[in-house]
Structure formats: structure tokens, C-alpha cells
Amino acid sequence: MAKVKSTFVCQNCGSESPKWVGKCYSCGEWNTFVEETVMTGKVKNTRPGTVLAERTKPVPVSEVSVKELPRLSTGNEELNRVLGGGLVPGAMVLIGGEPGIGKSTLVLQTALNLPDVKVLYVSGEESPQQIKLRADRIASNSAENCHVVSEVSVERILTHLENTKPDVLVIDSVQTLETERVESAPGSVSQIRECTATILRVSKEKNIPVFLIGHINKEGSLAGPKVLEHMVDVVLQFEGDRHHMYRILRSIKNRFGSTNEIGIFEMLSSGLREVSNPSELLISTQHEPMSGGTIAAALEGVRPFLIEVQALASTAAYGNPQRSVTGYDLRRLNMLLAVLEKRAGFKLAAKDVFLNIAGGLKVNDPAIDLAVISAVLSSNMDMSISSDVCMAGEVGLSGEIRPVTRLDQRVSEAAKLGFKTILIPAFVKGVDFDSFDIQVVKLKKIEEAFRFLFA
């Protein structure tokens, strides 16, 4: 017979304790334990979607039959790229991101544009009238196949699933769901874990792809227990600055494809627009040369694109020099400034240095080191760099220019956009640069780059 007992659960990692404690012994967070009511000694086969014992009979790997399930195209090339080619039947996709970044807009726009596919859109945060207003703003012509309902009970959602028989299920958001088998409040660790497990079992049995929208906490990670990310098949992170128009959809986990792909979107008043060639949008169109600006051939996952690096170096007005960055690692900038002073003899200790990656992007690719130090020196000497020159190279502590990955793709992207010269590391093997319609300049030290740029 089922019994009800009270326990304390950490809302950060899901650890349980029989009594309240101030600091979690598992994750080390403070004041995260909340009292929840759980049921013990459950009766067998009470959960929906229980798998029969006959189905779980062990069989040799050689006798396992593999049935080809075609992927379902979402009608969005950028989303298909991140998913690995489309939706896999029975896959559960978790999309996380900051509030207001565009998660619901992306999923609703995808649901409205799915060709000849019935979609059940379950919202626990908005009414059907509010969803209708957003759908009219997106202005889709395929809204007949999308059915919307405002519901938070998992049991009622399963009833709607049986009655509607959709091809795709969308839940916005997983933190609003609740089930009768757990007595805790919606959004708690127990509720999220149980609701997700129930929907996952039904999704696998009926081969229905599921989109889950999840909130994130103040640290930037997905809210709820870490087991939530282990349960789902795909975890996507929707990133970007709400003050800029560009959004990046990044794959954190993907059981059916690569995690190196990214999708780039542009936020407009009519929804999200796919950006098939981000290099043309991330590079300034002004023709007048200005000091402090360089073009770097960056790489996000396996996708190359060119970005504009802007730097400003000026005399410190308040004694202590400032170091400020946007879209770049501050500690790496300090390291590059130390390399410039130690290895190249440029005195920047008394200068304020500001660095900005244009477009609101956050770049961690070490291949833009050469562009960063070139932009800093260009601003410091007030000498502009030709707009036909781009560069790719990692800078070491001894001032050498180190090789970077996928250099052939970076050179090809620069040649495609009409650049005439690209600066790359000298120690590169296995790549025939003569086949590219661009001048390739190989460099060993940063001094060689400065002589070429500022001679």
C-alpha cells in the first residue's frame, strides 16, 4: 500500500535529506532544500505506459531488428542543421534559454510551418488567445494543423494526446507541469522529474517527437535537476543578447547527430528569420577605413563565418587602466596584452583597452587572437587596416602564431566573401592553398604580422 512521507529535496541537484540542512552536501549550494511530499511503496503497474516484461526479454545484438525511421523535416533549415537533419520519431528535444530570448517564438513558428503534420501545442503559461495573437504576428499560412490547449496536468495532457493523435507534441514549459502522483508544488524537482519521465515513456511508445521548453536559472544552466538533461535525447541552448538582433541555437547534447552545429537567427517583429550566411551580416558595410577594426575568420562548431573585432586603446584617465570586453574572454585579453608588452615591446600598461565583438556574439574560438591584438595595435597607433584583409591564428605566450583547426574552411569562407588577403599560421600541413582565389600570407611570429599590416 502506498504511503505518504515528507522529505527535503535540493532544488539544484535533486539530492534528498530526511531533515532540512542549510548547505547541500552534493552540490554545495546554500538554502536550496525545500520540503516535498512523496509516495513510497507504490503498487506495481500503476504508472501509464508500463512496459510489459515480454518486451524486455534480453536478445543478442545480432538479432536486434533495426527499423529505419525517416527524420521529419521542421521546415527550418537552421533548426534541421542543429538537430542533425530533422526530428527523429520518438525524440525528446529540450530547448533552454533566458526569458524573452525567443524560445516560444521559435517553437511556435516551427509548429506552424511544419508541412502536413498535426501538432499539439500545450502551454502552461499562456492562454489560447495569447498564442493566437503571436501566431498572427508570425503570419503563417499553415496554422490549420496546429492545435493549441492551455493545460498543466500531465494526466489531462495524455488524454488530449489520445484524442488528438498528433504527430508532434510541444510543451511550454516543463516547469509548469504537475502530476497527481506527486504532492509537491509545480516546478519542484520531484514534479519535473516525474512529469518528464511520464511524457518520455509515452513519446517512445507512440514514436511522437516532443519539444520541451525549459527555463534557466541565474547561473545560466537549465533549471531543475540535472537528471532532466540525461533523460531527454537532445538539449538545445538558445543564446543571444536581447538588445541585439542575432540569436544562436547551440546543441549541448544530441544522441542523433553532432553537437558541433549551430543555427543562427535574426529576431524581427514578424518572428525569427534564418540567417544562412551570417558572415555578410556580421561584417560592417562601411567602406571608409577606421582604426581599431579587424576581420577574423572564426569557427563555431564546424561552421565558419567572418566577424568584426573592434578595439579602442586610449590613455587611462583615472589612474588605473580599465580592461573591458563584450563577447570575448577578459582573461584571454589580459594574456594577449601581456604578450604584446613582453614579446613585441608595446607599452599598454597605462592604456585603457576596450574590446567588442560586433553583432552581440560571444566567441570563444582562439583563432581570433591574431585579429584581437591587431585591432588593439591599430587603435593604439591610430592606423587603419585594409578592409580586404582578414586573419586567423592563435597567439602563444612566446609570441608565436599557432595553427588552428579547419583552416581550409576559414580560407574558403574568406575567399567566397571577396577578401583579397588572409593571414594564417605558417606551420600548416595537408592543405593546398593555391586552389583558393585569395592571397595567403603565412606567419610565424606576431612581429611579422605587424610588419605586414603597418609597414
C-alpha positions, 0 to 999 in steps of 0.5 A: 500500500502506498504511503505518504512521507515528507522529505527535503529535496535540493532544488539544484541537484535533486539530492534528498535529506530526511531533515532540512540542512542549510548547505547541500552536501552534493552540490554545495549550494546554500538554502536550496532544500525545500520540503516535498511530499512523496509516495513510497511503496507504490503498487506495481503497474500503476504508472501509464505506459508500463512496459510489459516484461515480454518486451524486455526479454534480453536478445543478442545484438545480432538479432536486434531488428533495426527499423529505419525511421525517416527524420521529419523535416521542421521546415527550418533549415537552421533548426534541421542543421542543429538537430542533425537533419530533422526530428527523429520519431520518438525524440525528446528535444529540450530547448533552454534559454533566458526569458524573452530570448525567443524560445516560444517564438521559435517553437511556435513558428516551427509548429506552424510551418511544419508541412502536413503534420498535426501538432499539439501545442500545450502551454502552461503559461499562456492562454489560447488567445495569447498564442493566437495573437503571436501566431498572427504576428508570425503570419503563417499560412499553415496554422490549420494543423496546429492545435493549441490547449492551455493545460498543466496536468500531465494526466489531462495532457495524455488524454488530449494526446489520445484524442488528438493523435498528433504527430508532434507534441510541444510543451511550454514549459516543463516547469509548469507541469504537475502530476497527481502522483506527486504532492509537491508544488509545480516546478519542484524537482520531484514534479519535473522529474516525474512529469518528464519521465511520464511524457518520455515513456509515452513519446517512445511508445507512440514514436511522437517527437516532443519539444520541451521548453525549459527555463534557466536559472541565474547561473545560466544552466537549465533549471531543475535537476540535472537528471532532466538533461540525461533523460531527454535525447537532445538539449538545445541552448538558445543564446543571444543578447536581447538588445541585439538582433542575432540569436544562436541555437547551440546543441549541448547534447544530441544522441542523433547527430553532432553537437558541433552545429549551430543555427543562427537567427535574426529576431524581427517583429514578424518572428525569427528569420534564418540567417544562412550566411551570417558572415555578410551580416556580421561584417560592417558595410562601411567602406571608409577605413577606421582604426581599431577594426579587424576581420577574423575568420572564426569557427563555431562548431564546424561552421565558419563565418567572418566577424568584426573585432573592434578595439579602442586603446586610449590613455587611462584617465583615472589612474588605473587602466580599465580592461573591458570586453563584450563577447570575448574572454577578459582573461584571454585579453589580459594574456594577449596584452601581456604578450604584446608588452613582453614579446613585441615591446608595446607599452599598454600598461597605462592604456585603457583597452576596450574590446567588442565583438560586433553583432552581440556574439560571444566567441570563444574560438582562439583563432581570433587572437591574431585579429584581437591584438591587431585591432588593439595595435591599430587603435593604439597607433591610430592606423587603419587596416585594409578592409580586404584583409582578414586573419586567423591564428592563435597567439602563444605566450612566446609570441608565436602564431599557432595553427588552428583547426579547419583552416581550409574552411576559414580560407574558403569562407574568406575567399567566397566573401571577396577578401583579397588577403588572409593571414594564417599560421605558417606551420600548416600541413595537408592543405593546398592553398593555391586552389583558393582565389585569395592571397595567403600570407603565412606567419610565424611570429606576431612581429611579422604580422605587424610588419605586414599590416603597418609597414 
